[in-house]
Amino acid sequence: MIPGSHPRRTILKAGLGGFASLSLADVLRLQNQSLASESRAAASERTAVILVWLRGGASHLETFDPKPQSTLEFRGPYSPIDTNVPGIQICELLPRLSTIADKYSILRSIAHTGGGHPAGSLQVLAGDPDPQDKLVPVLPDWMSIASYLRRDSVRGLPNYIAVNPVDNYDNFTIAGPTYLGAAYRPFSVVGDLSNPKFEVPNIGMPAENLDRLQRRMSLKSGFDRLRSGLDVSGTLDAIGRFEGQALSLLTSPEAGAAFDLKQEPIEVRERYGMNAWGQQCLMARRLVEAGVEIITTEFDGPLCGRVANWDDHAVNHHVFDANKFRAPLFDQAVSALIEDIYARGLDRRVLVVVAGEFGRTPRISYVASSGGGVASAAAGVVQPGRDHWPRANSMIFAGGGIPTGQVIGATDVRGEDPIDRRVEPGDFLATIYKHLQIDYANVAIENFTGRPVPILNSGKPIPELTRG
């Protein structure tokens, strides 16, 4: 537990029970009780990060590191295409991204030792070097750490928002605040944002609900006054202040507007794609414009194919059909987000990162499908797949004031291992922290036992991905 924090009080759940298992008042109160951070970024330029997470691990060969010179056992059916930057090619499945390669950088040489989805995710998101899978993390992820170190009790929106959260892989927890405490979990937005009936519950609630809420709060206040004579510590007064802040957020027109995609012109929504991934990216852009500094959005679900993720083993998906199915949606959403970051003057403040836990095996495997469906042959039919491959992966970075239109690192002719500029998760995390103006080399946070734990045990920022 962080210094000065307390268990959640059931009184808050009674007063705001309809809002969430951890109420906004809880979050505000716990954050306010935390010590002020020495690593808080200068208020004059609050940098931000949007992470697009590809749960399951996308194939680097079918995205940003095609290998046309490899043999048939490795290269797959798709060809590379030129981008608008001479000398840089990406997979032909990504034509929109090929036209804006001058606005992002490709990292082709990140590698680690986490061969399972949980271990790979914990290495990339939290810097945990353990190659073994864990049911729950022992280290907080970088998003929670950034939220903790850059907390601000007067901001109008939560500082860490997850639009389709990065949290679990099956029954494994792959991200979380661990010893930072529940106050540093993200405010989560779940559901299909492209559904015309979608809305974020209890944010900017309509006027007809306000009377009911105010009656509930008045009734609770009456009970509080009856008990106030027993409260010599002033706890109830403090709770009341934080409930007031939570109520202000819940009823704020500004907060409601930030989450309201209907305020965007229809042509903008269509440019991102009228599907879950496109609208997730659009909401991320709206939130970062509203001042949110840590935003994650996970690309998974039906748009991935039969098993709802990027885990393209042959038992799950026909890897080439799966990538052909999802690529247009991915290409449209990510390219629109990157274009808007630049067009709207956010490109120095906001860093966009597209990543997953690892790449896929360069050697194509052939196994019988476990079931038919989107991007998968009928059960028993042998189809191609690619398996887990932590030894090589690609990520892209846009905005953040970094140099763009470049490729960092290289893998061998098959895409099996880095042969130039090998980068590890610690370097990736140091790059994120540097952009967020966090002193990654010197900051430590107390764990459950009171022992200070460095936020990063190894790694240095990738020079090519730091702002000029």
N, C-alpha and C positions, 0 to 999 in steps of 0.2 A: 504494500500500500504506500502511496506517495506521502511525504510528510504533510501533516495537517489534514489529511483526508479522513472521512468517516464513512461507516456503512450507510447505505441508503435508508431513509426513514419511510416507514409505511404510510406516514401521514401524507407524504407527497403523492404516493400511489393512490391514496383515497381521494385526494383533492383533484388530481389530474389523471385519474385512472384510465380514462379513455384514450390517452394520447400515446403511450408507449410503455414497455416494461421498464425502461429507464427514461424518466420524464425529462423534458427540456429544463425544467427547474432544477432537477438533480444535476444535470450537466453544467448549468450555469453556476450553481453553488459550488460544486466540486472544483471547477476551474478557478473560481474566484479564491478558494482557500489555498490553492497552490502558490508556492513562492514565485516571485517575479523572475523571469528568465533573463540571465545575462546575455543570452545568445539571440534575443529578439532583434529582428531586422530593423533597420532604420525606417521610421514611419514614412519618410519621403518617397520611398520606392519599394512597395511591398511586392516582392516577387512571388510567383505562383507556379505550380506544376499541375498539368493534366496528364494522368497516366491512363492509357488505353491498354488493357490487359487481355491477352489472348489465352484464355484458360485452356490448358491441355498441351500447349506448345505447338506453334505453327511451324511448318516446314520452311527452313531458310532457303531451300532450293527452289521452292515454288513461289517465293516472294522476292527477297532482296539479294539473294546470292545464287543466281542460276549458274549451272555448270555445263555449258554447251559442248565443251571439249571432252567431257567424261564419256565413259562407255554406257551402253544401253542399260546395264544392270543398275546404274546410278542416276542418270540424268533425267529420266522421265520424258513425257511427250511434249512439254512446253518449251518454247524458245525464248531467249532474251530479246528485249526490245531496247532501242536507244531511248534515252531520256533527253530532256532539254539541256542537259549538261554534257558536253562532249566527253566521251570516254566512260560515262557511267551508264550501265545497263541494269534493268531489273526484269522480272518475269513478265511475259506478255499478258498475263492475267490482270495486270495493274496498269491499264492505259492512262487513267486519269492521274495517278501518282507519277507516271513517267513524264507528264507535261509540267510538273512543278518541282522537279528534283533540285532546282536551285533554291528551294525554300526549306529543305531538310538535309540532314546528314545521315549517312548509313554507317552503322557500326557492324562490321562483319566478323569480328574476332572475339566475342565474349564467350567464355567457357568456364565450367565449374565441375564439381564432382557429384552433384545431386541427381541421381538417375531416376528417382521416383517423383511423381508430381508434388507431394508434400515437401520433400527435401529440396527439390529444385526451386520451388516457390519460396521456401524459407531462406535459401541462399541468396536469391535475387532480391527479395523484398526486405529481408532483415539482416543479411550478412552472416547468418548462422553457417559455419563451415562444415557442420556434421553432414556426412553423405547419407545417413540413415533417415528414413521417414519417421515423423513423430505425429501422434494424434493431435497434439496442441503445440504451439510455439513456446519456446522459452525466452526468446528475445522479442521486443516490440518491433513492428515493422517501421520503415522509414516514415510512412504517412502519419502514424500515431506519434512518433518522436517529433516530427515537424509541428504537428498540432500542439503538442505539449510545450515545445520551446517557443512557439510563436503565438501563444494564447493571448487573448485580449478580451477582457471582461466587458468591454463596452461595445463590441462589434454587433452589428444588427443581424448577422447570419452566422451559423456555425462555420468554423474555419476549416473543417474537414468534412466533405460531403462525398458520399459514394453513390453514384448513379448506376444501379445494378452492382452491388458491392463485390469487391475482391475479398472473399472471406473463407470459403470452404471448397474442398475438392472431395466429393462424396462425403464420407464421415470424418475426414481430416480437416482441421482448422489450419489454413495456410497463411493467415494474417490476423493481427490483433494487437492490442496495446499491452498485454501481459501485465507486468508490474507497474506500468504507468497508471492503471486503474480504468474503470469503465467510463469515466468522463471523457476519455480520449478515443473512444470508439467513434466511427463516423456517424453523422446523420445520414441515414440510408433512404434512398429513393428506389422503390422496387415496383415492378410491373412493366407492361409494354407501353412505353411513352407514345407510340404511334396510334394507340387506341383512342378514338375520338372522345371516349368517356374518361380517359385517364386524368387524374388529379392527385397531387400530393396531399394526403390527409392532414387536416388541422393547420395548414399553413395558409395565411390570408383567407381564413374561413369566411363564407358568405354571411351577410348580415343576419339572415334568419336564424343562424346558429349562435350568434353572439349573445342574444338574450338568455338562451338556455345555459350557455357557459357562465355568464355573469351571475345567474341565479345559483348555479352550483358553487361558484366561488364565494358568493355571499353566505350561503348556508355553511360552507366550511369555515368562513371567517367567524361565524357565530360560535361554532364549536371551539375554535381556537381561543376566542375571548374567554370562554368558560374555563379553559385550562391555563390561561396566561398567568394566573396567580400562582400556579405551581412551578412556573418556568423561571427560576432565578437566574439562569444563564443567558437569557435573551435569545434562545434558539428560535423560538417561534417568530420573533420579529425578523430575524435573519432569513428564515424560510420564506416569510412573506415578501421580503424584498426580491428574492430570486424567483418566486412565483410571479411577481409583477413583471420581471424581465421576460420570463417565459411567455406570459400572457401577451406582452407587447410583441414578441416575435410571432406568436401564433396569429395575432390579429393585424399584423403590420401589412399595409398595402404594398410596401416596398418588397417585403419578403414574398408576398403572394405573387407579385409581378415577376420576380426573378425565376420562380418555378413555373410560370405560366407560358407554355410554348405557344398558346393560341395568340399571344401578342406578336409573334413573328409573322411577317407576310408569308402567304402560302408558297410563293415562289422560293423563298429562303428555305422553308421546311422541305420542299421538294428537292432542292439542290442537295441537301444532306441525305435525302432518301426518306420516304414515308414508311419507315420500318423501325424496329426497335433500335438497331445500332445507329442509324442516322439521327434519330431523335435524341438518343443518349448523348451523342457528340454535340448536338445543338444545345442541349441543356447545359452541358459542361461549359460551352462558350458563354452562355447567358450567366451562369453562376460566377465564372471568373470575372466577367465584367461587373458583376454586382459586388465584388470584393472578396470572394471565397479564394483561399490560397492553396488548398490541397483538394484536388478532385480526382477521383478514380472512376473509371467506367469499364466494366467487363464485357467483352464480346463472347457470348455463349448462347445457348438456347437453340430453338428451332432453325435459326439462320445458319447454324453450323452444319446441319445434317442430322442423320438419325440419332446419334448419341449425344448431340447437343454440346459438343466441345470440339477442340482442335486436335484431339488425341487420335490421330489417323492410323492406328494399327489396322491391319487388314481385317481383323475380326470385327472391327467397328465400322470402318468406312472403306470404300474404294478411294484411296488417297487422291487420285487425280480428278475423279468426279467430285469429291468433296471440295477440293480447292477451286474447281471451276464453278461450283454452285455458290460458294460463299464469297469468292473474290470480288464480284461486281459490287456487292453490298459493302464490303470492307473498303474497297477502293473509293467508292463514292463518299462514304461517311468520313474517312480519315482525310481525304484530299480536301473536302469542304471545310473541315475543322482547321486544317493548316492554312488554307487560303484566307479564311476569316480572321485568324490570328494576325496575319499580316495586314489584311485590308482594313482592319479596325484599330490598327495602331497598338496592338498588344504584344508585338513580336519581341520586344526587349524584356518585358516584364514576365511573360508567360512562356514556360517551357513545356512543349508537348512531347511525350515519350510514348512510343508504341513498342510493347515488349510482351514476352511470355516467359515461362519458366525454363525452356530449353528449345533446341531445334529438333529435327527428326533425322533418323538414320539415312545417310546417303545411299546405302545399299537398299534396294527395294526388296521387300519381303512379299511372299505369296502364301496366304492362309485362307481357309474357308471362312466366309462371313458367318457371324453368329445370328444374323437376322436381317431381313430385307427392310428397305425404307429409303428415305432420301439419301442419296449418295452412297448406298450400300446395296449390293446384290442380295438375292434371296439367300436364306440360311443354307449353308453347305456349299455355296458356289465360291470357288477360289477366286480371290481378287487381290490386287496389289495394295500394299500399305507401307508406311514408314513408322518406325518405332522410336522410343525415347533416345535422345542424343544430346547429353549435356556438354559434350566435347566441342561443340561449335553451334553458334546461334547468331542471328542478326537482330538488331534493334534500329529504330529510326528516331531522330531527335529533330525538333523544329522549334523556331522561336528562341526565347531565352537570351537573345543577343549574341548567340553563338555563330561562328562561321558556318555557312551552309553550302550546298552544292559540292559535297565532298564525300569520299568513302574513307573510313578509318579501318585499318587492318585488312587482312585477307586470309582466306582458307586455301587449302590445297586444291588440286584439280578436281577432286571428288567431293569437296566440301566436308571432309572428315575432321580436320584439325586446323587451328590457326597456324599460319606460317609467317605472319607479320603482325606485330602489335597485339599480342594476346592480352585481353582485358578480363579481369575477374570481377565478381560481384562487388567486392569492396571498392574497386575503382568506379564502378557504376554508381554506388551509393554516395561516394565522396563527391562525384560530379553533381548529383542531385542536391546534396547538402550545400555545396559551394554556391549553386544557383540560389538557394533559399537563404543564403547569408548565415549559415549555421557553422560554428567552429567545430567541425567534425573531428579534428585532431585533439581537442582538449576538453570537450564536454563529456561529463559522465553523469549518470542518473542513478539514484539509489534503487536497488531491487527490493524484493520482499524482505530480505534479511537485513536491509540497511547498508549493504555493501555498494559502493559506487561502481557502476558498470559503464565503461566507455561506449558511446553510441556507435563507434566504429573501431574494430580491432586492427584492420589493415586496409590499405588502399589509398590511392591518391586520385584527384580529379583527372579525367582524361583531358590532356591539354587542348586537343582539337575541338573539344566540346565545352569550353569555357568562354565566357563572353569576352569580346575584344574591347 
